[in-house]
Amino acid sequence: MSNREQIQAMKRSANDHCDTLAWPTVVLAAVVVPAYFLTPVAVVAWGLPVIAGVIIMGLLTYAGYTALHESVHGAVCGGQQRHRWLNELVGHAAAIPLGIPMSAHRYEHFLHHNHTNKQHEDPDLVCADMTNSVWRMVASPVILFGNQYSLFLSGRWGTAHTELRRTFVLETVAIVLSRVLLLAALFGPVAASAGAPLLSVAVDVFLTLVLGPILGMVLLVYLFAYLVHVPHSVQGKFLDTSIFVLPRWFRGLGTWCWGFQNYHGIHHAFPRVPWYRYREVFEANQEALMEQGMPTFELSGLNWRRVN
């Protein structure tokens, strides 16, 4: 089989997973969005320990990005364009707790896909040095978050059609207004019903609504953007993103905990494949993918060992 025939065979294999509506992603968004806003209420009024609230908010931030990311690629509706409205609804809903308009993230993320690991062109390279220090570990995700807005406004707003501009504005308003209303509720009726002093409420709100999401963003950027693109210099469709195969005894649970992004190379090779099918596509085409040079690692002790 020639190289071209091999690639076409893999594309056909991947496309077999893109035709159905991605109900796991719809359910994910339906759980994450309300949970994000109910968790601070649970901390302030229902006795949920604040440390649990921080951890939950971090995990919700990580999980919620999967729903947004899938919608950006049209992977929720797959080949069923009659469900395109649901794809967009899931993305816009997931964008609210994350604080990133889907319209802006779609622009930034496609730049990443079109210029992966290219200096001065891949916007995600801002995280390439995030392990150099504790400061960079936190600062890189925060900068990347801000870039979602600045890149859209500087690179896309001027040429955007009216509908796209309106969507960006409405998304931004929804993001801000949802937080204003949540804060008003937390410091108003929620605090009053719990009989909690305002200082205690302020500490709980800061930890759950600020610290929790920041920790979630650090985890998200490290596992979703940093690690899978190391060394952040290699370019090529099957070369710029890695696969991390977990030990067999932990592969199922570990892959779910990672959000299947340990198979992120599959996403870059076949962006319309839904996240929960990455492992299946990799295992069905493993030999061909490794022949194409896709970096594949297995855990050896505490270190990742490249196997191809």
Legacy VTK file of the C-alpha trace (Angstrom):
# vtk DataFile Version 3.0
C-alpha trace
ASCII
DATASET POLYDATA
POINTS 308 float
0.000 0.000 0.000
1.398 3.401 -0.968
1.708 6.230 1.547
-1.257 8.039 -0.017
-3.406 4.914 0.037
-2.478 4.318 3.672
-3.555 7.850 4.642
-6.810 7.539 2.709
-7.554 4.225 4.439
-7.034 5.861 7.841
-9.307 8.763 6.878
-12.065 6.329 5.912
-11.596 4.510 9.211
-11.776 7.787 11.149
-14.811 9.020 9.207
-16.743 5.960 10.315
-16.803 7.528 13.788
-17.982 10.976 12.707
-21.486 10.327 11.350
-23.558 10.032 14.532
-24.675 12.691 16.984
-22.172 12.859 19.865
-24.576 12.366 22.761
-21.783 11.947 25.366
-20.673 15.510 24.572
-24.238 16.837 24.852
-24.637 15.120 28.221
-21.235 16.426 29.342
-22.267 20.020 28.649
-25.674 19.493 30.274
-23.936 18.363 33.475
-20.987 20.764 33.545
-22.785 24.066 32.919
-25.309 23.923 35.803
-22.804 22.196 38.105
-20.353 25.066 37.594
-22.848 27.602 38.922
-24.329 25.363 41.629
-20.988 24.416 43.196
-20.335 27.855 44.772
-23.905 27.809 46.080
-23.245 24.387 47.600
-20.132 25.741 49.333
-21.802 28.859 50.726
-25.235 27.474 51.622
-25.183 23.672 51.669
-22.080 22.905 53.685
-19.886 21.562 50.877
-16.273 21.845 52.121
-14.493 24.642 50.301
-11.579 22.397 49.334
-14.062 20.059 47.656
-15.588 23.059 45.900
-12.187 24.145 44.604
-11.408 20.655 43.286
-14.838 20.294 41.686
-14.577 23.686 39.982
-11.147 22.748 38.644
-12.436 19.468 37.253
-15.512 21.149 35.777
-13.274 23.674 34.034
-11.232 20.859 32.525
-14.290 18.824 31.507
-16.220 21.813 30.197
-13.492 22.653 27.724
-14.018 19.317 26.006
-17.602 20.300 25.155
-16.473 23.702 23.847
-13.584 22.183 21.893
-15.800 19.563 20.255
-18.318 22.191 19.194
-15.587 24.353 17.679
-14.770 21.454 15.344
-18.389 20.582 14.597
-17.790 17.200 16.235
-21.048 17.257 18.208
-23.294 16.991 15.175
-20.725 15.072 13.113
-21.999 14.460 9.616
-25.596 15.257 10.602
-25.832 18.896 9.612
-29.500 19.014 10.563
-28.209 18.956 14.159
-25.796 21.823 13.594
-27.940 23.994 15.872
-27.278 21.561 18.746
-23.546 21.649 18.050
-23.582 25.451 18.344
-25.843 25.389 21.417
-23.497 23.019 23.243
-20.510 25.202 22.396
-22.128 28.477 23.405
-23.393 26.944 26.655
-19.999 25.445 27.555
-18.324 28.769 26.765
-20.190 30.567 29.557
-18.588 28.858 32.584
-15.218 28.793 30.838
-15.406 32.520 30.150
-14.292 32.079 26.536
-16.702 32.974 23.690
-16.923 30.086 21.240
-16.718 32.539 18.349
-13.364 33.791 19.640
-12.021 30.368 20.551
-12.908 28.960 17.140
-10.684 31.602 15.528
-7.791 31.078 17.950
-8.015 27.301 17.889
-8.057 27.040 14.113
-4.893 29.155 14.058
-3.379 26.530 16.332
-4.423 23.689 14.035
-3.296 25.455 10.881
0.098 26.433 12.317
0.826 23.828 14.998
4.255 24.371 16.566
5.159 27.185 14.153
6.926 29.998 15.959
5.018 33.316 15.910
2.037 31.623 14.214
0.751 29.016 16.664
-0.974 30.959 19.489
-0.782 27.956 21.824
3.007 28.191 21.947
2.570 30.674 24.772
2.435 27.585 27.001
5.605 25.970 25.600
7.662 27.073 28.622
4.989 26.579 31.280
7.073 23.998 33.179
10.046 26.355 33.552
8.733 27.823 36.793
5.705 27.945 39.071
5.036 31.452 37.769
4.944 30.296 34.154
2.799 27.316 35.134
0.077 29.730 36.257
0.788 32.671 33.953
0.750 30.706 30.685
-2.896 29.566 30.988
-3.975 33.048 32.095
-2.219 34.636 29.110
-3.688 32.025 26.782
-7.129 32.829 28.183
-6.690 36.541 27.511
-5.410 35.836 24.027
-8.772 34.338 23.089
-10.205 37.846 23.188
-7.231 39.850 21.950
-6.562 37.617 18.933
-10.186 37.708 17.841
-10.438 41.476 18.222
-7.134 42.176 16.465
-7.212 39.476 13.791
-10.854 38.672 13.066
-13.144 41.493 14.172
-12.239 43.796 11.286
-13.244 41.269 8.626
-16.029 39.523 10.547
-19.579 39.690 9.219
-22.266 41.326 11.329
-23.690 38.058 12.632
-20.308 36.880 13.927
-19.664 40.208 15.632
-23.108 40.088 17.228
-22.502 36.544 18.420
-19.185 37.489 20.013
-20.766 40.458 21.810
-23.730 38.416 23.036
-21.456 35.642 24.257
-19.285 38.130 26.127
-22.358 39.736 27.708
-23.654 36.306 28.755
-20.292 35.422 30.308
-20.140 38.663 32.310
-23.844 38.805 33.227
-23.932 35.201 34.432
-21.146 35.951 36.884
-22.703 39.209 38.050
-25.974 37.415 38.751
-24.173 34.555 40.504
-22.249 36.965 42.728
-25.421 38.899 43.506
-27.134 35.670 44.520
-24.180 34.419 46.579
-23.770 37.660 48.532
-27.530 38.209 48.746
-30.183 35.531 49.266
-27.773 32.579 49.390
-25.619 34.125 52.123
-28.722 35.290 53.979
-30.335 31.845 53.938
-27.124 30.291 55.229
-26.598 32.983 57.858
-23.005 33.277 56.719
-20.945 36.435 57.400
-19.965 38.338 54.271
-16.221 37.898 54.919
-16.658 34.130 55.031
-18.738 34.262 51.853
-16.073 36.398 50.151
-13.342 33.870 50.973
-15.458 30.944 49.787
-16.407 32.745 46.581
-12.809 33.690 45.820
-11.568 30.147 46.338
-14.309 28.472 44.325
-14.836 31.007 41.543
-11.231 32.162 41.094
-8.752 29.652 42.487
-10.690 26.561 41.380
-11.019 27.583 37.717
-7.394 28.776 37.581
-6.192 25.397 38.838
-8.477 23.774 36.279
-6.972 25.919 33.533
-3.455 24.948 34.588
-4.395 21.273 34.445
-6.206 21.788 31.147
-3.375 23.603 29.402
-0.734 21.210 30.728
-2.540 18.015 29.647
-4.392 19.351 26.604
-1.877 21.755 25.054
1.576 21.476 26.617
2.427 17.803 27.110
0.886 16.495 23.882
2.903 18.952 21.761
6.330 18.582 23.387
8.915 19.555 22.132
6.750 22.282 20.486
8.975 22.454 17.416
8.072 19.476 15.223
5.660 20.150 12.349
3.600 17.859 10.145
0.115 16.351 10.208
1.142 13.088 11.871
4.256 14.439 13.579
3.316 17.487 15.640
1.105 15.877 18.295
1.724 12.829 20.470
-0.034 9.754 21.805
0.425 8.648 25.428
-0.588 5.049 25.998
-1.299 4.294 29.635
-0.553 0.903 31.268
-3.188 -1.704 30.419
-4.414 -2.040 34.022
-5.135 1.706 34.152
-5.791 2.441 30.488
-9.567 2.624 30.595
-10.037 4.718 33.734
-6.924 6.805 33.103
-7.970 7.642 29.559
-11.394 8.779 30.743
-9.814 10.895 33.489
-7.544 12.487 30.881
-10.594 13.177 28.729
-9.052 10.944 26.034
-6.548 13.719 25.308
-3.678 11.276 25.828
-4.706 10.346 22.263
-4.568 13.974 21.148
-2.574 13.010 18.058
-5.775 11.474 16.697
-7.541 14.796 17.077
-4.920 16.674 15.083
-4.895 14.034 12.376
-8.704 13.692 12.216
-10.327 16.724 13.928
-13.943 15.651 13.434
-13.559 12.398 15.396
-15.365 12.821 18.766
-13.160 12.768 21.835
-14.458 9.483 23.246
-13.507 7.692 19.992
-9.839 8.748 19.908
-8.543 5.569 21.517
-10.642 3.362 19.258
-9.380 5.101 16.128
-5.777 4.903 17.338
-5.953 1.203 18.132
-7.612 0.437 14.792
-4.853 2.276 12.888
-1.910 2.017 15.264
0.527 0.379 12.890
-0.191 2.819 10.061
-0.032 5.834 12.368
3.322 4.777 13.739
4.591 4.244 10.202
3.560 7.832 9.495
5.731 8.867 12.434
3.090 9.838 15.000
5.009 10.168 18.294
3.777 7.410 20.603
4.836 7.002 24.220
4.273 4.333 26.834
4.743 4.744 30.561
7.921 3.045 31.791
8.194 3.399 35.547
7.674 7.105 36.147
8.899 8.178 32.710
7.369 8.250 29.248
9.291 6.106 26.768
8.892 6.698 23.055
8.086 3.453 21.239
8.323 4.549 17.619
LINES 1 309
308 0 1 2 3 4 5 6 7 8 9 10 11 12 13 14 15 16 17 18 19 20 21 22 23 24 25 26 27 28 29 30 31 32 33 34 35 36 37 38 39 40 41 42 43 44 45 46 47 48 49 50 51 52 53 54 55 56 57 58 59 60 61 62 63 64 65 66 67 68 69 70 71 72 73 74 75 76 77 78 79 80 81 82 83 84 85 86 87 88 89 90 91 92 93 94 95 96 97 98 99 100 101 102 103 104 105 106 107 108 109 110 111 112 113 114 115 116 117 118 119 120 121 122 123 124 125 126 127 128 129 130 131 132 133 134 135 136 137 138 139 140 141 142 143 144 145 146 147 148 149 150 151 152 153 154 155 156 157 158 159 160 161 162 163 164 165 166 167 168 169 170 171 172 173 174 175 176 177 178 179 180 181 182 183 184 185 186 187 188 189 190 191 192 193 194 195 196 197 198 199 200 201 202 203 204 205 206 207 208 209 210 211 212 213 214 215 216 217 218 219 220 221 222 223 224 225 226 227 228 229 230 231 232 233 234 235 236 237 238 239 240 241 242 243 244 245 246 247 248 249 250 251 252 253 254 255 256 257 258 259 260 261 262 263 264 265 266 267 268 269 270 271 272 273 274 275 276 277 278 279 280 281 282 283 284 285 286 287 288 289 290 291 292 293 294 295 296 297 298 299 300 301 302 303 304 305 306 307
